[in-house]
Each structure stands twice: as C-alpha cells, then as structure tokens.
C-alpha cells in the first residue's frame, strides 16, 4: 500500500506547479514562501535540541500556544519549529511571538521532500496536533528513530470511515506513534478500533487556550454596542446568517435595542451575506468600513480575521455556527469564557464533549430550528446573567495544560 501511496504522491508532484499557481491566484499561498512546501527553507536550524510541532491551521495553532509558552522556558530546548499549512496560521504566528520558535510551511508528503525536511531540521521530538496523519512522514520519522506523538488527537466519524477502508495499512500508520492523546471519547474509541495501544487520556487542550485580540474597536462603536443588547452569530456557514437574521427580525419586535453581530467563518462570503440581508430589508454595517456606524444599524457584519473575541465581551448570547446548515460545529469555549450563553444546532460532531460539558453547566443550549432559537434567545435576553463561568473552564484548562507539559517533557528526556 505504501508503494501505491508513493506513486500517487509522485504523480501529484508533477501537477503541483499548476496547483500552486492556482492557489497563488486565489491568494491561498504566500508568494514569497510557497517554496517551503517543497523543502526550500527560509529559516536556519540552530544547534542543539529542536522540538517540532505541526498543526493545520489557526484553531490548532491557538490551542498549543499556552504549551509553547511553557516549553520556551526549558533551557534544554534550543529551538521550537512550528509548521502549518495555511497563510492565516502563518500570519497569526507572526503576531504572537514565542521565544526560540520559527515558522515554516509544512512540506508536501512526498518521500523526497520529507527526507530533505527531516535531514535539515532533525527534530528530537515530532508533535502532531489534532488530526495530522501523513504516511511518508511517519515512516521516515520511524526510520530515523525520532519520537512522535499525536497530541490532542481528533478523529471524526467521517475520517475514521476513510481510514478503515485502507484496512491494515491504516493500523500500521497509526501504530507508528509513540503515544496518542485523544481529545474526546469518540476519538479514543476510533483509535482503539485502529488497534492503537499507546493511548493516554488527558483531556482537550482547547480548554487551556488563551484568547488573543490584536485590534481595537473605535470609541464610537464601543459606545454604540454598550447602549444595545447584543445577539452574536459566530463562525457561521452558508444559510446560517439568513436563519439568524430571520430570528433576529422577529426578536426586534420585543427587544427594540437588540443588535445582531454576524461573524462568518469565511470572510470571503461577506458580499453574499450582504445581499441576503438587503433582501430582508435590514440595515447593516460592515466592520472594515471606514464610515462611522449609523444609529439605525440593525446588523453589524465582521469581515476581518482574528477579531471575533472583541465582540463577545458585548454579547449576552452567542449562536455558534457550522451546527445547523453545515456539520462539525465550532469551538464554543471562547464565548463561554466571556460569560456568554451559547446556542448551537444538532450538527456538532467535532465538539460533542465540550458542548456536553457546557450543557451540564447550563451554559449551552441546543436548538433544532428557528422557533426553538427564538424561544431560547428571548428567554436569555430577559434573564439577568451574573454567573461567571470562566473560572471553572480555566481551572480545567490549567490542569490539562500541566499534564500535557509533563508528557512532552518526558519524551524530551
């Protein structure tokens, strides 16, 4: 099977210049750094012990920053290498400085590029976060006797089915890890089904995730929000903005000062969202607009990346998207830390454990349709929320973080 996989990756390399060119046109690749994906490096490897973390994108990168902050104090570590696959994650890395760390784009999982990558960086420990499984890479790490762990592992039901179709090949690949740390019970079950024996439960590292805000709101906008009641729809996907706007329009009949803040998961959809809102006769303001906010504004659309947390501090209740019209869910811990009540749909397969915890704490509420959403939001807009939920979440996060830190330290010995 690995022979077939390597033939496929070699064929893909032939077409990769065209793929990269298309992605450059779409602004999904960095024009100055895309060669890093072919193992042409823009950073130098320092002498001494190097720890390597690989994450896919922003969410996974944010989850490991507290752990990186602890590891940077370790005098035995000379350098920390962070690899990601997206431009947004690379930009985020530049904003949050971690001592001893450098960023590179993750190389294509081609046998030649992977060997070149490992020969250059030569890590003492390779740490893969969430669901990053690359056969060529793992097999080459094994040959070099480099320890490797799967941290905060997440395997969705969909990806598990894909792995199972590959039979014993999948089992052999997953068994290459020195240890796996599932972030939820479902992943633990799937790992066992793949005959992984080195499994250790610690918890979801996202409980220890810190919230980073790089921009500020204009004073006029702050005053505007403070004078209103805020319902926020965050990380929304196609169809969810319209659904929330329709519920909001009905809520406005009872709550005259109510404002809806929409924060789409993919900001390139903002133009389409504006058309949908215009069809509903809603007055909206776009965050990146240099115009001062109008007093008649009903809906505020956030079209910039990384500013989500700025708006949770004004909101009483938050709908987390990718849970009604799309499947998977989004991480609700950031608004929960801001003492918001969370509304979510039934499609939360990637975050079932977190939502279950928040539901038990009476922080999160499941809805299946517009009628239920209206009822829950209306209730919590009337209700005076005083309970501080961040302390409990932070306490869990601190415990999980310290345990992960001890595990990484153990593998570095």
VOGU-3710 file (C-alpha; in Angstrom, 3 decimals, decimal comma):
1> xxxxxxxxxx> 0,000/0,000/0,000  2,820/2,469/0,818  4,251/1,749/-2,649  0,957/2,797/-4,253  0,737/5,863/-1,985  4,213/6,981/-3,031  3,394/6,553/-6,719  0,301/8,748/-6,218  2,288/11,461/-4,378  4,937/11,417/-7,120
11> xxxxxxxxxx> 2,262/11,902/-9,774  0,757/14,777/-7,786  4,157/16,482/-7,677  4,091/16,671/-11,481  0,873/18,699/-11,306  1,838/20,637/-8,158  3,182/23,741/-10,020  -0,243/24,221/-11,616  -1,978/23,668/-8,265  0,334/26,150/-6,529
21> xxxxxxxxxx> -0,179/28,701/-9,303  -3,958/28,391/-8,950  -3,650/28,805/-5,168  -1,391/31,844/-5,615  -4,015/33,453/-7,838  -6,640/32,686/-5,183  -4,269/34,179/-2,546  -4,157/30,893/-0,660  -0,365/30,685/-0,878  2,368/33,085/0,220
31> xxxxxxxxxx> 4,169/34,216/-2,986  7,437/34,675/-1,089  7,329/31,442/0,889  5,454/28,781/-1,093  8,751/27,006/-1,889  8,879/25,927/1,762  6,266/23,332/0,777  8,936/21,827/-1,487  11,501/21,807/1,363  13,320/25,014/0,433
41> xxxxxxxxxx> 13,766/26,602/3,833  13,627/30,278/4,794  14,794/29,800/8,412  18,003/28,368/9,846  18,260/25,371/12,138  20,098/26,227/15,373  22,456/23,831/17,094  21,020/21,825/19,969  17,706/20,209/20,789  14,767/21,042/18,492
51> xxxxxxxxxx> 11,103/20,290/19,186  8,758/20,253/16,202  5,005/20,976/16,359  2,795/20,554/13,324  -0,735/21,950/13,173  -3,018/22,505/10,185  -4,429/25,961/10,716  -5,460/28,674/13,161  -7,597/26,698/15,621  -4,977/24,025/16,230
61> xxxxxxxxxx> -2,189/26,611/16,408  -4,054/28,652/19,026  -4,585/25,519/21,116  -0,837/24,914/21,558  0,315/28,476/22,343  -0,004/28,022/26,144  2,079/24,829/25,877  4,687/26,614/23,759  4,924/29,361/26,385  5,853/26,733/28,986
71> xxxxxxxxxx> 8,336/24,957/26,710  10,179/28,144/25,769  11,384/28,318/29,396  13,078/24,914/29,074  16,817/25,636/28,840  17,469/22,244/27,184  15,440/23,289/24,131  17,410/25,372/21,631  14,652/25,834/19,060  10,951/25,175/18,504
81> xxxxxxxxxx> 9,826/24,590/14,937  6,173/25,280/14,087  4,758/24,111/10,765  1,294/24,874/9,450  -0,421/24,629/6,064  -2,323/27,915/5,718  -1,496/31,599/5,244  -3,835/32,660/8,060  -1,989/30,468/10,568  1,380/31,815/9,382
91> xxxxxxxxxx> 0,120/35,384/9,853  -1,140/34,523/13,318  2,249/33,087/14,272  3,905/36,390/13,334  1,575/38,268/15,663  2,074/36,030/18,706  5,781/35,871/19,482  7,079/32,659/21,021  10,743/32,725/22,034  13,019/30,187/20,374
101> xxxxxxxxxx> 10,378/29,444/17,732  10,387/29,668/13,936  7,629/29,004/11,429  7,759/27,092/8,158  5,041/25,840/5,851  4,531/22,095/6,049  6,146/20,229/3,127  4,173/18,076/0,724  4,071/14,459/1,889  6,347/13,281/-0,884
111> xxxxxxxxxx> 9,129/10,883/0,108  11,910/13,064/-1,374  10,696/16,323/0,204  10,082/14,662/3,571  13,600/13,192/3,701  15,068/16,590/2,832  12,923/18,234/5,527  13,931/15,781/8,268  17,627/15,820/7,318  17,658/19,601/7,644
121> xxxxxxxxxx> 15,609/20,091/10,827  16,459/16,809/12,591  13,956/17,180/15,487  14,361/15,377/18,804  10,583/15,116/19,086  7,814/15,466/16,480  4,393/16,513/17,825  1,341/16,352/15,577  -1,750/18,206/16,733  -5,373/17,214/16,201
131> xxxxxxxxxx> -5,668/15,022/13,077  -2,452/15,333/11,094  -1,534/11,877/9,760  0,944/11,685/6,872  2,267/8,202/5,928  5,578/9,185/4,260  6,432/11,495/7,115  5,641/8,998/9,870  7,545/6,173/8,165  10,619/8,371/7,728
141> xxxxxxxxxx> 10,456/9,507/11,345  10,395/5,839/12,325  13,498/5,121/10,223  15,354/7,971/11,930  14,241/6,825/15,401  12,645/10,204/16,069  9,939/10,069/18,718  6,500/11,175/17,597  3,238/11,797/19,436  -0,293/12,684/18,348
151> xxxxxxxxxx> -1,366/15,463/20,709  -4,984/16,427/21,370  -5,950/13,862/18,734  -9,274/14,191/16,953  -10,698/11,667/14,507  -14,156/12,428/13,154  -16,564/9,665/12,193  -16,140/10,635/8,548  -12,325/10,441/8,588  -12,446/7,196/10,608
161> xxxxxxxxxx> -14,510/5,554/7,866  -11,936/6,663/5,295  -9,066/5,211/7,309  -10,928/1,932/7,815  -11,281/1,444/4,059  -7,469/1,190/3,921  -7,506/-1,818/6,263  -4,231/-2,886/7,897  -2,346/-0,007/6,235  -4,185/2,466/8,496
171> xxxxxxxxxx> -3,460/0,355/11,560  0,255/0,230/10,760  0,397/4,004/10,239  -1,394/4,880/13,485  0,709/2,387/15,432  3,847/4,335/14,456  3,088/6,943/17,130  4,936/6,545/20,421  1,794/7,768/22,170  -1,597/9,219/21,223
181> xxxxxxxxxx> -3,655/11,620/23,353  -7,338/11,729/22,315  -9,241/14,942/22,997  -12,592/13,158/23,306  -14,175/9,752/23,918  -15,138/9,250/20,277  -11,517/9,616/19,145  -10,382/7,213/21,871  -12,875/4,641/20,574  -11,673/5,087/16,980
191> xxxxxxxxxx> -8,020/4,785/17,992  -8,758/1,523/19,765  -10,621/0,284/16,693  -7,469/1,037/14,665  -5,610/-1,198/17,162  -3,595/1,650/18,671  -2,334/0,516/22,082  -0,419/3,594/23,221  -3,375/5,766/24,217  -3,394/8,159/27,175
201> xxxxxxxxxx> -6,360/10,308/28,202  -5,617/13,814/29,454  -8,380/15,975/28,004  -8,934/18,630/25,367  -6,075/21,128/25,186  -8,514/23,760/23,897  -9,730/24,249/27,477  -6,388/25,941/28,193  -6,452/28,061/25,020  -5,926/31,786/25,503
211> xxxxxxxxxx> -7,860/34,478/23,669  -5,786/36,902/21,584  -7,054/40,234/20,276  -4,873/42,346/18,013  -7,177/45,234/17,127  -9,397/47,708/18,941  -12,866/48,957/18,239  -13,418/52,679/17,602  -14,823/54,500/20,643  -17,997/55,357/18,727
221> xxxxxxxxxx> -18,596/51,651/18,003  -17,948/50,713/21,644  -20,488/53,279/22,840  -22,977/52,022/20,274  -22,675/48,407/21,490  -22,819/49,375/25,180  -26,141/51,093/24,584  -27,634/47,956/22,967  -28,491/44,348/23,653  -26,275/42,086/21,555
231> xxxxxxxxxx> -27,005/38,738/19,929  -23,924/37,368/18,164  -23,828/34,724/15,416  -20,237/33,475/15,231  -18,351/31,160/12,838  -21,436/30,951/10,648  -21,661/28,997/7,397  -23,887/29,356/4,363  -27,576/29,563/5,277  -26,963/30,249/8,979
241> xxxxxxxxxx> -26,653/34,035/8,600  -30,074/34,238/6,958  -31,590/31,945/9,590  -30,207/34,089/12,442  -31,305/37,298/10,704  -34,869/35,994/10,389  -34,945/35,083/14,091  -33,394/38,457/14,937  -36,053/40,320/12,928  -38,754/38,653/14,996
251> xxxxxxxxxx> -36,889/39,319/18,268  -36,649/43,021/17,429  -40,402/43,309/17,843  -39,913/42,589/21,558  -36,377/43,907/22,104  -36,102/47,299/20,409  -32,416/47,804/21,313  -31,288/44,422/20,024  -28,385/44,289/17,543  -27,192/41,214/15,633
261> xxxxxxxxxx> -23,442/40,805/15,094  -22,603/38,319/12,323  -19,076/36,854/12,222  -18,873/34,436/9,268  -16,304/31,646/9,364  -15,135/32,562/5,857  -14,976/36,317/5,354  -14,925/35,994/1,552  -18,674/35,259/1,829  -19,460/38,740/3,174
271> xxxxxxxxxx> -20,701/40,102/-0,157  -23,231/37,265/-0,450  -24,335/37,812/3,169  -24,956/41,498/2,458  -27,245/40,578/-0,441  -29,224/38,204/1,798  -29,641/40,886/4,469  -30,627/43,525/1,934  -33,402/41,184/0,738  -34,685/41,117/4,337
281> xxxxxxxxxx> -34,683/44,945/4,461  -32,099/45,034/7,258  -29,766/47,982/7,898  -26,247/46,625/8,220  -22,765/47,991/8,837  -19,555/46,283/7,668  -16,740/46,216/10,216  -13,937/47,105/7,780  -15,864/50,124/6,513  -14,236/53,428/7,405
291> xxxxxxxxxx> -17,650/55,051/7,705  -18,882/55,797/11,247  -21,573/53,405/12,439  -25,098/54,642/11,788  -27,556/54,861/14,688  -30,105/52,958/12,577  -27,829/49,939/12,155  -29,579/46,618/12,899  -26,841/44,189/11,931  -23,069/44,502/12,255
301> xxxxxxxxxx> -21,022/42,260/9,891  -17,458/41,401/10,897  -15,370/40,936/7,751  -11,884/40,825/9,296  -9,906/37,885/10,599  -8,983/37,386/14,264  -11,354/39,950/15,792  -14,092/37,588/16,999  -13,296/37,957/20,695  -13,684/41,729/20,544
311> xxxxxxxxxx> -17,434/41,271/20,158  -18,089/38,502/22,697  -17,446/40,940/25,541  -20,552/42,905/24,496  -22,748/39,916/23,776  -25,148/38,205/26,135  -25,883/35,228/23,915  -23,963/33,644/21,015  -25,022/31,244/18,297  -22,075/29,047/17,226
321> xxxxxxxxxx> -22,262/28,180/13,551  -21,485/25,126/11,458  -24,065/23,358/13,569  -27,392/23,734/11,731  -26,754/24,123/7,987  -23,282/22,543/7,993  -21,868/19,694/10,078  -18,996/19,625/12,563  -19,602/22,530/14,914  -17,162/25,204/16,106
331> xxxxxxxxxx> -15,326/25,554/19,404  -17,636/27,388/21,881  -15,086/27,876/24,689  -14,054/31,430/23,773  -17,554/32,940/24,166  -18,115/30,740/27,241  -15,027/32,302/28,843  -16,651/35,675/28,125  -19,703/34,630/30,167  -21,930/34,329/27,092
341> xxxxxxxxxx> -24,704/31,791/26,801  -24,192/29,520/23,805  -26,806/28,346/21,304  -25,916/25,563/18,894  -27,546/23,235/16,400  -27,551/19,421/16,343  -24,549/19,011/13,990  -21,592/19,329/16,382  -19,713/16,075/15,775  -16,263/17,670/16,252
351> xxxxxxxxxx> -17,048/19,162/19,666  -19,546/16,800/21,316  -17,602/16,511/24,603  -17,183/20,278/25,015  -20,833/21,002/24,273  -21,868/18,216/26,648  -19,797/19,816/29,422  -21,205/23,303/28,751  -24,744/21,932/28,586  -24,339/20,344/32,050
361> xxxxxxxxxx> -23,156/23,713/33,363  -26,288/25,294/31,837  -24,104/27,464/29,622  -25,033/25,947/26,238  -28,457/25,201/24,736  -29,269/23,049/21,742  -31,817/24,214/19,125  -33,103/22,427/16,039  -34,976/25,203/14,262  -35,864/28,918/14,184
371> xxxxxxxxxx> -38,758/28,541/16,617  -36,542/26,987/19,298  -33,803/29,546/18,654  -36,248/32,412/19,128  -37,558/30,941/22,375  -34,104/30,411/23,953  -32,702/33,797/22,882  -35,800/35,641/24,045  -35,569/33,945/27,451  -31,900/34,864/27,956
381> xxxxxxxxxx> -32,302/38,421/26,742  -34,830/38,934/29,531  -32,810/36,965/32,093  -30,096/38,769/34,095  -26,928/36,691/33,692  -24,497/37,123/36,570  -22,834/33,735/36,800  -19,100/33,688/35,984  -18,274/30,503/34,091  -14,708/31,329/33,097
391> xxxxxxxxxx> -13,194/30,223/36,427  -14,349/26,613/36,043  -13,209/26,449/32,419  -9,819/27,973/33,266  -9,313/25,537/36,158  -9,913/22,552/33,861  -7,636/24,106/31,243  -4,779/24,655/33,679  -4,865/21,025/34,816  -4,907/19,691/31,226
401> xxxxxxxxxx> -2,097/22,045/30,166  0,192/20,994/33,020  -0,335/17,310/32,265  0,459/17,786/28,571  3,570/19,741/29,532  4,776/16,851/31,710  4,167/14,396/28,853  6,203/16,449/26,374  8,990/16,840/28,927  9,054/13,059/29,398
411> xxx> 9,539/12,419/25,657  12,339/15,000/25,522  14,473/13,118/28,069
//
